Amino acid sequence: MKITFIVPAIGKKPEQKYIGTWKMEPLTYGTLSALTPNEIEIDLYDDRIELIDYDIDTDLVVLSVETYTAKRAYAIAQRFRERQIPVVLGGYHVTLCPEEASLYSDCIVIGNAEGVWEQLLSDLKLGQLQKAYQGQAFYQRKCVDRSLYQGKKYLPITLVETGRGCCHDCDFCAITHYYHTYHKRDIDLIIGDLAASPHKHVFLVDDNLMADKANAKALFKAMIPLGIKWAGQGTLAMAKDPELLNLMKKSGCELMLIGFESLEQDNLKQMNKSFNLTLGEQNELVKRIHDAGIGIYATFVFGYDHDTLATIENTVRFAKKHNFYTAAFNHLLPFPGTPLYTRLLEQKRLIYDKWWLADDYTYGELAFVPKLMPAERLSTMCRQARKEFASFPTVLKRGLHAMQRSSPLMWGVFWAMNLRLGEEIDEKMNVPLGRNLDEFPK
């Protein structure tokens, strides 16, 4: 028996071969590969970096679906189903929109696949594949099978999961509204993944690595002997704990993605993120993180009800003042299954009820009507903010600061990331979601 895993892309413009972006190894498929019996043959196609062989001889096609890639995943699924090859869809979007995903597949997995994957494969062998399998909220999985990634042009960075979910309940976040809490992974499994990594640079993929600080400290202590360099995601509040910062740096932390989201307190209250700190506290805690030798990838989101054009301008100034390693200035996007989506739907402010399936929706476009400015204006301002932060004088100034706290290799990563930032923004803007036009002509 043979299984084919496919990583769906967002889409592309007609003149593009692929979108130039940071292409990480797809962790989900390495997990499923580790859970698959050795007698089953597996192959992997990554739509982001290679063409899919739609004529391949296989017994099952499996796609993990995100909201951004849903339309493309459904189109790919259709091609294989036309050949009578069964297709399984899973992932967060399928969990949030199971009825929709069922229309485009033979089988869906709701929730995490680890607890039901063995049963699914057994049913497939017997010709009794069910329409749906209900996974658990969290399942203590094996170490990842990374042999699946060999020969693929992924960045030389290993992705490792240390837990799932978050201790917070932000109203725009689809992940936290599935898990509702943080589920930590066994430290021995994490260390096993790290020790087996072919790379010395690692990204710990948790949405909030600091959701359980005691567990995080225990993990960092166990990581120190490995001699790796790593990046992760957390909140600014971690800077209130000097011991935590010290352990992070000793264990190899070079960069942390921190969701500032907004500098407006009223916006933070509306998004249920009032735990984020006042501006004065933010300035002090950013300094503590930088003084510890850790860079910050700052993310901001615009489109909440108290945002104005001045909000965006002030945020760019804030980001430039602190010389962040890099930053993202994103417009708000209502993901299905979140309180944000429900609120905008009830207020009749959605431009597209299902923007992820709309034929004329493109990347970078707003899917709702902001309260204090036109949708097109907000989209343009977000793009201008990214371009300004990616201008060469700003990058040079930030690079000199990064050099003072980064390892030589991470300083090289800084230039690779930031010098292409403006170009990457242009490549992604207005990409039509879903169909690659050369494969699926209308």
BAGUBA-826155 format. One record per residue (C-alpha): residue in three letters; x, y, z. Coordinates in steps of 0.25 Angstrom, whole numbers. Each point is the difference from the previous one (the first is absolute). Layout:
{r "ALA",{X,Y,Z}}
...
This chain:
{r "MET",{0,0,0}}
{r "LYS",{5,14,-3}}
{r "ILE",{-4,14,6}}
{r "THR",{3,13,-6}}
{r "PHE",{1,12,9}}
{r "ILE",{-2,14,-7}}
{r "VAL",{3,14,6}}
{r "PRO",{-10,9,-7}}
{r "ALA",{5,14,-3}}
{r "ILE",{-8,13,1}}
{r "GLY",{1,2,-15}}
{r "LYS",{8,9,-10}}
{r "LYS",{-2,11,-10}}
{r "PRO",{1,-5,-15}}
{r "GLU",{14,6,-2}}
{r "GLN",{6,-7,12}}
{r "LYS",{5,-14,1}}
{r "TYR",{0,0,16}}
{r "ILE",{-2,10,10}}
{r "GLY",{13,5,6}}
{r "THR",{-1,-3,15}}
{r "TRP",{6,-7,12}}
{r "LYS",{-3,-15,-3}}
{r "MET",{1,-8,12}}
{r "GLU",{-1,-15,1}}
{r "PRO",{-15,-4,2}}
{r "LEU",{0,-6,14}}
{r "THR",{-14,-6,-1}}
{r "TYR",{5,-10,-11}}
{r "GLY",{12,-4,8}}
{r "THR",{-9,-3,12}}
{r "LEU",{-9,-9,-9}}
{r "SER",{11,-7,-6}}
{r "ALA",{6,-4,13}}
{r "LEU",{-14,-6,4}}
{r "THR",{-1,-8,-13}}
{r "PRO",{4,-14,0}}
{r "ASN",{13,-3,-8}}
{r "GLU",{-6,-9,-10}}
{r "ILE",{-8,12,-6}}
{r "GLU",{7,8,-10}}
{r "ILE",{0,15,2}}
{r "ASP",{3,12,-10}}
{r "LEU",{-1,14,2}}
{r "TYR",{-3,12,-10}}
{r "ASP",{1,14,5}}
{r "ASP",{-8,9,-9}}
{r "ARG",{8,12,5}}
{r "ILE",{13,-5,-6}}
{r "GLU",{-3,-10,-11}}
{r "LEU",{-11,-5,-10}}
{r "ILE",{-10,-10,5}}
{r "ASP",{0,-13,-8}}
{r "TYR",{-15,-2,-2}}
{r "ASP",{2,-13,-7}}
{r "ILE",{7,-7,11}}
{r "ASP",{-4,-14,4}}
{r "THR",{-4,1,14}}
{r "ASP",{-11,-6,9}}
{r "LEU",{-3,12,9}}
{r "VAL",{3,15,-1}}
{r "VAL",{1,8,13}}
{r "LEU",{0,16,1}}
{r "SER",{1,8,13}}
{r "VAL",{-8,13,-3}}
{r "GLU",{1,14,6}}
{r "THR",{-10,10,-3}}
{r "TYR",{9,7,-10}}
{r "THR",{2,-12,-8}}
{r "ALA",{-14,-6,1}}
{r "LYS",{-4,4,-14}}
{r "ARG",{13,-6,-6}}
{r "ALA",{-1,-13,8}}
{r "TYR",{-14,-2,-5}}
{r "ALA",{4,2,-14}}
{r "ILE",{11,-10,2}}
{r "ALA",{-9,-10,6}}
{r "GLN",{-10,1,-11}}
{r "ARG",{11,-4,-10}}
{r "PHE",{3,-13,7}}
{r "ARG",{-14,-3,3}}
{r "GLU",{-3,1,-14}}
{r "ARG",{9,-12,-1}}
{r "GLN",{-8,-8,11}}
{r "ILE",{12,2,9}}
{r "PRO",{-5,3,14}}
{r "VAL",{4,13,7}}
{r "VAL",{1,3,15}}
{r "LEU",{0,14,4}}
{r "GLY",{4,5,14}}
{r "GLY",{6,12,7}}
{r "TYR",{-5,11,8}}
{r "HIS",{-9,6,-11}}
{r "VAL",{-7,-14,-2}}
{r "THR",{-2,0,15}}
{r "LEU",{-6,13,0}}
{r "CYS",{-8,-2,-13}}
{r "PRO",{-3,-15,0}}
{r "GLU",{-13,0,-8}}
{r "GLU",{7,9,-11}}
{r "ALA",{12,-9,-1}}
{r "SER",{-9,-13,-1}}
{r "LEU",{-5,6,-13}}
{r "TYR",{14,-1,-6}}
{r "SER",{5,-13,6}}
{r "ASP",{-3,-15,2}}
{r "CYS",{4,1,15}}
{r "ILE",{4,11,10}}
{r "VAL",{7,0,13}}
{r "ILE",{-5,9,10}}
{r "GLY",{10,4,11}}
{r "ASN",{14,-6,1}}
{r "ALA",{2,-12,-8}}
{r "GLU",{10,-8,9}}
{r "GLY",{-11,-7,8}}
{r "VAL",{-8,-5,-13}}
{r "TRP",{11,-1,-10}}
{r "GLU",{2,-15,2}}
{r "GLN",{-15,-3,-1}}
{r "LEU",{-1,8,-12}}
{r "LEU",{11,-8,-7}}
{r "SER",{-6,-13,5}}
{r "ASP",{-14,4,-6}}
{r "LEU",{7,4,-13}}
{r "LYS",{6,-14,-2}}
{r "LEU",{-14,-6,3}}
{r "GLY",{-6,9,-10}}
{r "GLN",{-9,6,11}}
{r "LEU",{6,14,1}}
{r "GLN",{-10,9,8}}
{r "LYS",{-5,13,-3}}
{r "ALA",{6,7,12}}
{r "TYR",{9,-3,12}}
{r "GLN",{0,7,13}}
{r "GLY",{13,3,5}}
{r "GLN",{4,4,14}}
{r "ALA",{3,14,5}}
{r "PHE",{15,-4,2}}
{r "TYR",{7,-13,-2}}
{r "GLN",{14,-3,5}}
{r "ARG",{7,-4,-13}}
{r "LYS",{13,-7,-4}}
{r "CYS",{12,7,-5}}
{r "VAL",{-1,6,-14}}
{r "ASP",{5,-8,-12}}
{r "ARG",{8,10,-8}}
{r "SER",{5,-9,-11}}
{r "LEU",{-13,4,-7}}
{r "TYR",{7,14,-2}}
{r "GLN",{12,-5,-7}}
{r "GLY",{3,6,-14}}
{r "LYS",{-10,11,3}}
{r "LYS",{5,14,-1}}
{r "TYR",{-4,5,14}}
{r "LEU",{7,9,9}}
{r "PRO",{11,-6,8}}
{r "ILE",{-9,2,13}}
{r "THR",{-6,-11,8}}
{r "LEU",{-14,2,5}}
{r "VAL",{-3,-6,13}}
{r "GLU",{-13,0,8}}
{r "THR",{0,1,15}}
{r "GLY",{-15,2,3}}
{r "ARG",{-13,4,-6}}
{r "GLY",{-10,11,3}}
{r "CYS",{1,12,9}}
{r "CYS",{-3,5,13}}
{r "HIS",{-7,12,-5}}
{r "ASP",{-13,2,-8}}
{r "CYS",{2,11,-10}}
{r "ASP",{-12,2,-9}}
{r "PHE",{7,-1,-13}}
{r "CYS",{7,-13,2}}
{r "ALA",{-6,-12,-6}}
{r "ILE",{11,-9,7}}
{r "THR",{-4,4,15}}
{r "HIS",{-15,-2,-3}}
{r "TYR",{3,-15,-4}}
{r "TYR",{9,-3,12}}
{r "HIS",{-5,9,10}}
{r "THR",{12,-2,9}}
{r "TYR",{15,-4,-2}}
{r "HIS",{4,-14,-1}}
{r "LYS",{15,-3,3}}
{r "ARG",{8,-11,-7}}
{r "ASP",{9,-9,7}}
{r "ILE",{14,6,1}}
{r "ASP",{7,-13,-3}}
{r "LEU",{-7,-1,-14}}
{r "ILE",{4,15,-2}}
{r "ILE",{14,-3,3}}
{r "GLY",{-1,-12,-9}}
{r "ASP",{-4,8,-12}}
{r "LEU",{10,11,3}}
{r "ALA",{12,-10,1}}
{r "ALA",{-4,-7,-13}}
{r "SER",{-1,13,-7}}
{r "PRO",{9,1,-12}}
{r "HIS",{1,15,2}}
{r "LYS",{6,8,11}}
{r "HIS",{-11,11,-1}}
{r "VAL",{-14,-3,5}}
{r "PHE",{-13,7,0}}
{r "LEU",{-9,-4,12}}
{r "VAL",{-14,1,-6}}
{r "ASP",{-9,2,12}}
{r "ASP",{-10,11,-1}}
{r "ASN",{5,4,14}}
{r "LEU",{12,-7,5}}
{r "MET",{-1,7,13}}
{r "ALA",{-15,-4,3}}
{r "ASP",{6,-9,11}}
{r "LYS",{12,7,6}}
{r "ALA",{5,-11,9}}
{r "ASN",{-1,-10,-11}}
{r "ALA",{7,10,-10}}
{r "LYS",{12,1,11}}
{r "ALA",{1,-15,1}}
{r "LEU",{1,-1,-15}}
{r "PHE",{10,11,-2}}
{r "LYS",{9,-7,11}}
{r "ALA",{-1,-13,-7}}
{r "MET",{4,7,-13}}
{r "ILE",{13,7,4}}
{r "PRO",{9,-12,-2}}
{r "LEU",{-5,-1,-15}}
{r "GLY",{7,12,-4}}
{r "ILE",{-11,4,-10}}
{r "LYS",{-5,14,-4}}
{r "TRP",{-15,2,0}}
{r "ALA",{-11,9,-2}}
{r "GLY",{-14,0,5}}
{r "GLN",{-13,7,3}}
{r "GLY",{-4,6,14}}
{r "THR",{-6,13,6}}
{r "LEU",{7,12,5}}
{r "ALA",{-3,-4,15}}
{r "MET",{11,-10,-1}}
{r "ALA",{10,12,2}}
{r "LYS",{-6,1,14}}
{r "ASP",{7,-12,4}}
{r "PRO",{16,1,0}}
{r "GLU",{2,-14,3}}
{r "LEU",{-8,-4,-12}}
{r "LEU",{7,10,-9}}
{r "ASN",{13,-6,5}}
{r "LEU",{-3,-14,-3}}
{r "MET",{-6,3,-14}}
{r "LYS",{14,6,-3}}
{r "LYS",{8,-11,6}}
{r "SER",{-8,-10,-8}}
{r "GLY",{3,7,-13}}
{r "CYS",{-12,10,-2}}
{r "GLU",{3,10,-11}}
{r "LEU",{-13,5,-4}}
{r "MET",{-15,1,5}}
{r "LEU",{-12,3,-7}}
{r "ILE",{-9,9,9}}
{r "GLY",{-14,4,-4}}
{r "PHE",{-1,15,5}}
{r "GLU",{-13,0,-9}}
{r "SER",{-3,15,3}}
{r "LEU",{5,12,8}}
{r "GLU",{-14,4,2}}
{r "GLN",{-6,-4,14}}
{r "ASP",{-14,0,-5}}
{r "ASN",{3,-9,-11}}
{r "LEU",{7,-10,9}}
{r "LYS",{-12,0,9}}
{r "GLN",{-9,-3,-12}}
{r "MET",{9,-12,-5}}
{r "ASN",{0,-5,14}}
{r "LYS",{15,2,1}}
{r "SER",{0,11,11}}
{r "PHE",{11,-9,7}}
{r "ASN",{9,7,-10}}
{r "LEU",{7,12,7}}
{r "THR",{0,15,0}}
{r "LEU",{9,7,-9}}
{r "GLY",{10,4,11}}
{r "GLU",{1,-15,5}}
{r "GLN",{2,-4,-15}}
{r "ASN",{12,9,-2}}
{r "GLU",{6,-5,13}}
{r "LEU",{-2,-15,-3}}
{r "VAL",{5,1,-14}}
{r "LYS",{13,6,5}}
{r "ARG",{1,-12,10}}
{r "ILE",{-2,-10,-11}}
{r "HIS",{10,7,-9}}
{r "ASP",{10,1,12}}
{r "ALA",{-1,-15,2}}
{r "GLY",{5,-1,-15}}
{r "ILE",{-13,-5,-6}}
{r "GLY",{-6,6,-12}}
{r "ILE",{-14,3,-2}}
{r "TYR",{-9,-3,-12}}
{r "ALA",{-12,10,3}}
{r "THR",{-14,-2,-6}}
{r "PHE",{-11,10,0}}
{r "VAL",{-14,-1,-6}}
{r "PHE",{-9,12,-5}}
{r "GLY",{-15,0,-2}}
{r "TYR",{-6,0,14}}
{r "ASP",{-10,11,3}}
{r "HIS",{9,10,6}}
{r "ASP",{11,0,-11}}
{r "THR",{2,13,-8}}
{r "LEU",{11,3,-10}}
{r "ALA",{8,7,11}}
{r "THR",{0,-14,7}}
{r "ILE",{7,-6,-11}}
{r "GLU",{10,11,-1}}
{r "ASN",{3,0,15}}
{r "THR",{2,-15,0}}
{r "VAL",{10,1,-11}}
{r "ARG",{8,10,8}}
{r "PHE",{-1,-9,12}}
{r "ALA",{6,-11,-8}}
{r "LYS",{11,8,-6}}
{r "LYS",{3,6,14}}
{r "HIS",{3,-14,5}}
{r "ASN",{8,-5,-12}}
{r "PHE",{-8,-13,0}}
{r "TYR",{7,-11,-7}}
{r "THR",{-12,0,-9}}
{r "ALA",{-15,3,1}}
{r "ALA",{-13,-3,-7}}
{r "PHE",{-11,10,-2}}
{r "ASN",{-12,-8,-3}}
{r "HIS",{-15,4,-2}}
{r "LEU",{-10,-8,8}}
{r "LEU",{-6,-12,-6}}
{r "PRO",{-12,-7,5}}
{r "PHE",{2,-15,1}}
{r "PRO",{-12,-9,1}}
{r "GLY",{-3,-5,14}}
{r "THR",{5,12,7}}
{r "PRO",{-8,10,8}}
{r "LEU",{5,11,-9}}
{r "TYR",{-6,-7,-12}}
{r "THR",{-13,-2,7}}
{r "ARG",{-1,15,4}}
{r "LEU",{3,5,-14}}
{r "LEU",{-10,-9,-6}}
{r "GLU",{-11,4,10}}
{r "GLN",{4,15,-3}}
{r "LYS",{-1,-3,-15}}
{r "ARG",{14,5,-2}}
{r "LEU",{6,-11,-8}}
{r "ILE",{3,3,-14}}
{r "TYR",{0,-15,-3}}
{r "ASP",{-7,-10,9}}
{r "LYS",{11,-11,-4}}
{r "TRP",{11,9,-5}}
{r "TRP",{9,-13,-1}}
{r "LEU",{-9,-5,-11}}
{r "ALA",{-3,13,-7}}
{r "ASP",{4,0,-15}}
{r "ASP",{4,15,0}}
{r "TYR",{7,0,14}}
{r "THR",{15,2,0}}
{r "TYR",{11,0,10}}
{r "GLY",{2,13,7}}
{r "GLU",{-15,4,-2}}
{r "LEU",{-9,3,12}}
{r "ALA",{-12,-10,2}}
{r "PHE",{-8,10,8}}
{r "VAL",{-3,15,2}}
{r "PRO",{8,7,10}}
{r "LYS",{-7,10,9}}
{r "LEU",{9,12,-2}}
{r "MET",{5,-1,-14}}
{r "PRO",{-3,-6,-14}}
{r "ALA",{5,-15,-1}}
{r "GLU",{9,4,-12}}
{r "ARG",{6,11,7}}
{r "LEU",{4,-9,12}}
{r "SER",{6,-10,-10}}
{r "THR",{8,10,-6}}
{r "MET",{5,6,13}}
{r "CYS",{4,-14,5}}
{r "ARG",{8,-2,-13}}
{r "GLN",{7,14,2}}
{r "ALA",{3,-3,14}}
{r "ARG",{8,-13,-4}}
{r "LYS",{7,7,-11}}
{r "GLU",{4,11,9}}
{r "PHE",{6,-10,10}}
{r "ALA",{7,-7,-11}}
{r "SER",{6,12,-6}}
{r "PHE",{16,-1,-1}}
{r "PRO",{3,11,10}}
{r "THR",{-9,-6,10}}
{r "VAL",{5,-14,-2}}
{r "LEU",{14,5,1}}
{r "LYS",{-2,6,13}}
{r "ARG",{-7,-12,6}}
{r "GLY",{10,-9,-6}}
{r "LEU",{11,7,8}}
{r "HIS",{-8,-2,13}}
{r "ALA",{-2,-14,-4}}
{r "MET",{15,-3,-2}}
{r "GLN",{2,4,15}}
{r "ARG",{-9,-11,6}}
{r "SER",{0,-11,-11}}
{r "SER",{9,-11,-4}}
{r "PRO",{7,2,-13}}
{r "LEU",{-9,-10,-7}}
{r "MET",{-13,7,5}}
{r "TRP",{6,13,-4}}
{r "GLY",{1,-6,-14}}
{r "VAL",{-15,-5,1}}
{r "PHE",{-4,15,4}}
{r "TRP",{6,5,-13}}
{r "ALA",{-6,-12,-8}}
{r "MET",{-14,3,6}}
{r "ASN",{0,15,0}}
{r "LEU",{6,4,-13}}
{r "ARG",{-11,-9,-7}}
{r "LEU",{-11,5,8}}
{r "GLY",{-5,11,-9}}
{r "GLU",{1,-9,-12}}
{r "GLU",{-7,-12,7}}
{r "ILE",{-11,10,4}}
{r "ASP",{-3,4,-15}}
{r "GLU",{1,-15,-4}}
{r "LYS",{-11,-4,9}}
{r "MET",{-9,12,-1}}
{r "ASN",{-13,-3,-9}}
{r "VAL",{3,-15,-1}}
{r "PRO",{-13,-6,-3}}
{r "LEU",{-3,-11,10}}
{r "GLY",{-2,-14,-5}}
{r "ARG",{2,-4,-14}}
{r "ASN",{13,1,-7}}
{r "LEU",{-5,6,-13}}
{r "ASP",{9,-9,-9}}
{r "GLU",{-6,-13,6}}
{r "PHE",{-14,4,2}}
{r "PRO",{-5,9,-11}}
{r "LYS",{-14,6,2}}
